[in-house]
């Protein structure tokens, strides 16, 4: 049915009715789907065991648990040719039956995992961003275990690539309470001061 108001565009009432009907049908489908979806409570992850394949939080890589120290709540994890000693809280077991992911050749890293630590300070100038991210993760983990409340990460000013990499790493690390640049006389934007939890 068409109706043309004086001086206006014609209105197609049949099209409006069809659109309303389609909208009601879509709304009913959505309600039906919502009612049929039951939320299953998530089960907490099972404890990490010797020989498990685990994902390392913060690094987004998988490795195999080689040894465990239950007293210190630490595990040694093998990732490719590298060996990490990490808090068990940073490890999530991968579903059983899953094979260990081979490290991507383009992302393989060869370096000494011991960061250059002077008291509570880490120097990463000259590193690549991926190397720096791993060093920062390890440094924060070690600093917290040593009882540090705050640490300094010296990345330099440069073009800001390392500074950005450090901030991205700190943003996703649960050990970090807050971070800021150092005072101007202590390094300014070339140094990030991190407060730990």
ZAFILO-197724 format. One record per residue (C-alpha): residue number from 1; residue in one letter; x, y, z. Coordinates in Angstrom, 3 decimals. Example, Ala and Ser with C-alpha at 12.3 -4.5 7.8 and 13.67 -1.06 7.14 Angstrom:
<rs>
(r 1,A,(12.300,-4.500,7.800))
(r 2,S,(13.670,-1.060,7.140))
</rs>
This chain:
<rs>
(r 1,X,(0.000,0.000,0.000))
(r 2,X,(1.368,3.388,-0.939))
(r 3,X,(0.439,6.737,0.456))
(r 4,X,(1.857,9.995,-0.764))
(r 5,X,(1.633,12.875,1.685))
(r 6,X,(1.030,16.293,0.165))
(r 7,X,(4.356,17.652,-1.102))
(r 8,X,(6.327,14.663,0.233))
(r 9,X,(7.839,11.301,-0.765))
(r 10,X,(5.477,8.283,-1.090))
(r 11,X,(5.436,5.944,1.951))
(r 12,X,(5.396,2.160,1.392))
(r 13,X,(3.516,0.771,4.427))
(r 14,X,(3.911,-2.813,3.239))
(r 15,X,(7.722,-2.454,3.312))
(r 16,X,(7.525,-1.013,6.849))
(r 17,X,(5.379,-3.967,7.998))
(r 18,X,(7.793,-6.452,6.416))
(r 19,X,(10.767,-4.766,8.106))
(r 20,X,(8.969,-4.830,11.499))
(r 21,X,(8.148,-8.520,11.062))
(r 22,X,(11.777,-9.348,10.180))
(r 23,X,(12.981,-7.383,13.199))
(r 24,X,(10.606,-9.259,15.539))
(r 25,X,(11.730,-12.620,14.079))
(r 26,X,(15.386,-11.701,14.559))
(r 27,X,(14.716,-10.575,18.151))
(r 28,X,(12.927,-13.866,18.894))
(r 29,X,(15.882,-15.848,17.460))
(r 30,X,(18.342,-13.926,19.640))
(r 31,X,(16.236,-14.544,22.779))
(r 32,X,(16.026,-18.258,21.931))
(r 33,X,(19.819,-18.444,21.538))
(r 34,X,(20.405,-16.591,24.818))
(r 35,X,(18.101,-18.961,26.715))
(r 36,X,(19.791,-22.037,25.251))
(r 37,X,(23.292,-20.860,26.168))
(r 38,X,(24.286,-22.010,29.617))
(r 39,X,(27.386,-20.499,31.111))
(r 40,X,(29.730,-23.266,32.171))
(r 41,X,(31.956,-22.169,35.049))
(r 42,X,(35.626,-22.225,34.118))
(r 43,X,(37.660,-24.816,35.935))
(r 44,X,(40.883,-23.553,37.496))
(r 45,X,(43.965,-24.817,35.663))
(r 46,X,(45.452,-27.990,37.122))
(r 47,X,(48.807,-27.752,38.899))
(r 48,X,(51.963,-27.892,36.783))
(r 49,X,(53.745,-31.260,36.859))
(r 50,X,(57.168,-32.508,35.823))
(r 51,X,(57.242,-33.235,32.074))
(r 52,X,(54.237,-30.983,31.316))
(r 53,X,(54.077,-28.853,28.210))
(r 54,X,(53.333,-25.349,29.487))
(r 55,X,(52.698,-21.869,28.153))
(r 56,X,(54.810,-19.123,29.737))
(r 57,X,(52.732,-16.070,30.654))
(r 58,X,(54.194,-12.858,29.294))
(r 59,X,(56.344,-14.579,26.658))
(r 60,X,(53.542,-16.407,24.809))
(r 61,X,(55.760,-19.419,24.077))
(r 62,X,(55.521,-23.075,25.025))
(r 63,X,(58.136,-25.212,26.714))
(r 64,X,(58.594,-28.481,28.569))
(r 65,X,(59.005,-28.611,32.361))
(r 66,X,(62.394,-30.228,32.999))
(r 67,X,(62.562,-29.905,36.806))
(r 68,X,(60.602,-28.422,39.694))
(r 69,X,(61.577,-26.878,43.029))
(r 70,X,(58.451,-27.098,45.186))
(r 71,X,(60.123,-25.273,48.090))
(r 72,X,(60.702,-22.095,46.036))
(r 73,X,(57.697,-22.674,43.754))
(r 74,X,(59.955,-22.573,40.689))
(r 75,X,(60.258,-24.710,37.581))
(r 76,X,(62.946,-25.074,34.929))
(r 77,X,(61.373,-24.907,31.480))
(r 78,X,(63.105,-25.791,28.207))
(r 79,X,(62.129,-23.640,25.208))
(r 80,X,(64.096,-24.670,22.129))
(r 81,X,(67.762,-24.323,23.119))
(r 82,X,(66.995,-21.957,26.019))
(r 83,X,(66.398,-22.874,29.658))
(r 84,X,(64.263,-20.654,31.926))
(r 85,X,(63.846,-20.849,35.709))
(r 86,X,(60.447,-19.308,36.437))
(r 87,X,(57.837,-19.001,39.151))
(r 88,X,(55.248,-21.767,38.727))
(r 89,X,(52.530,-19.067,38.805))
(r 90,X,(53.690,-17.932,35.355))
(r 91,X,(53.121,-21.377,33.817))
(r 92,X,(49.869,-22.746,32.418))
(r 93,X,(49.672,-26.424,31.437))
(r 94,X,(48.668,-26.957,27.807))
(r 95,X,(45.872,-29.491,27.173))
(r 96,X,(47.054,-33.069,27.371))
(r 97,X,(47.697,-34.681,24.005))
(r 98,X,(49.012,-31.406,22.579))
(r 99,X,(52.453,-31.637,21.058))
(r 100,X,(55.064,-29.030,21.858))
(r 101,X,(55.012,-26.173,19.368))
(r 102,X,(58.273,-25.826,17.533))
(r 103,X,(59.753,-22.361,18.065))
(r 104,X,(59.333,-20.215,14.956))
(r 105,X,(62.685,-19.823,13.178))
(r 106,X,(62.077,-16.134,12.578))
(r 107,X,(61.603,-15.581,16.308))
(r 108,X,(64.455,-17.732,17.589))
(r 109,X,(66.724,-15.806,19.916))
(r 110,X,(70.299,-16.606,20.877))
(r 111,X,(71.605,-14.655,23.851))
(r 112,X,(72.716,-15.004,27.421))
(r 113,X,(69.575,-15.145,29.585))
(r 114,X,(71.343,-13.530,32.546))
(r 115,X,(70.514,-9.805,32.331))
(r 116,X,(73.104,-7.210,33.264))
(r 117,X,(71.946,-6.400,36.794))
(r 118,X,(73.585,-3.784,38.991))
(r 119,X,(71.668,-3.783,42.290))
(r 120,X,(68.075,-3.138,41.188))
(r 121,X,(68.916,-1.852,37.716))
(r 122,X,(68.705,-3.543,34.308))
(r 123,X,(70.572,-2.180,31.263))
(r 124,X,(69.046,-3.168,27.929))
(r 125,X,(70.513,-0.509,25.610))
(r 126,X,(71.612,-2.059,22.330))
(r 127,X,(69.284,-5.079,22.593))
(r 128,X,(66.610,-5.934,20.059))
(r 129,X,(63.026,-5.400,21.254))
(r 130,X,(62.302,-9.146,21.571))
(r 131,X,(65.526,-9.737,23.531))
(r 132,X,(64.713,-6.804,25.793))
(r 133,X,(61.191,-8.114,26.507))
(r 134,X,(62.535,-11.477,27.687))
(r 135,X,(65.273,-9.823,29.778))
(r 136,X,(62.748,-7.503,31.433))
(r 137,X,(60.428,-10.424,32.293))
(r 138,X,(63.296,-12.399,33.828))
(r 139,X,(64.651,-9.341,35.660))
(r 140,X,(61.275,-8.507,37.237))
(r 141,X,(60.789,-12.116,38.287))
(r 142,X,(64.232,-12.241,39.908))
(r 143,X,(63.870,-8.787,41.515))
(r 144,X,(60.584,-9.741,43.168))
(r 145,X,(62.067,-12.983,44.497))
(r 146,X,(64.957,-10.951,45.925))
(r 147,X,(62.453,-8.744,47.775))
(r 148,X,(62.794,-5.589,45.669))
(r 149,X,(59.972,-3.028,45.862))
(r 150,X,(61.098,-1.054,42.851))
(r 151,X,(63.619,-1.375,40.025))
(r 152,X,(65.061,0.755,37.232))
(r 153,X,(65.203,-0.288,33.575))
(r 154,X,(67.746,1.676,31.545))
(r 155,X,(66.670,1.576,27.882))
(r 156,X,(68.044,4.879,26.639))
(r 157,X,(66.219,7.567,24.699))
(r 158,X,(67.022,6.795,21.060))
(r 159,X,(64.051,6.423,18.715))
(r 160,X,(61.861,4.996,21.478))
(r 161,X,(61.635,1.410,20.174))
(r 162,X,(63.052,-0.146,23.353))
(r 163,X,(61.065,2.251,25.540))
(r 164,X,(57.839,1.139,23.837))
(r 165,X,(58.794,-2.540,24.095))
(r 166,X,(59.467,-2.117,27.834))
(r 167,X,(56.097,-0.408,28.377))
(r 168,X,(54.226,-3.153,26.483))
(r 169,X,(56.002,-5.802,28.577))
(r 170,X,(55.211,-3.959,31.831))
(r 171,X,(51.552,-3.478,30.846))
(r 172,X,(50.975,-7.228,30.594))
(r 173,X,(53.055,-8.268,33.634))
(r 174,X,(51.074,-8.947,36.821))
(r 175,X,(54.153,-8.324,38.997))
(r 176,X,(54.044,-4.613,38.088))
(r 177,X,(52.071,-2.226,40.301))
(r 178,X,(52.987,0.929,38.343))
(r 179,X,(55.770,2.495,36.309))
(r 180,X,(56.985,5.956,35.347))
(r 181,X,(59.951,7.695,33.767))
(r 182,X,(62.821,8.622,36.052))
(r 183,X,(63.353,12.222,37.169))
(r 184,X,(65.192,14.348,34.621))
(r 185,X,(68.438,14.293,36.655))
(r 186,X,(68.234,10.462,36.965))
(r 187,X,(67.833,9.679,33.273))
(r 188,X,(64.424,11.092,32.333))
(r 189,X,(62.678,9.203,29.512))
(r 190,X,(65.756,7.009,29.067))
(r 191,X,(64.984,5.181,32.322))
(r 192,X,(61.737,3.547,33.474))
(r 193,X,(61.182,3.161,37.222))
(r 194,X,(58.965,0.167,38.059))
(r 195,X,(57.057,-0.349,41.325))
(r 196,X,(56.496,-4.040,42.027))
(r 197,X,(53.512,-5.684,43.738))
</rs>
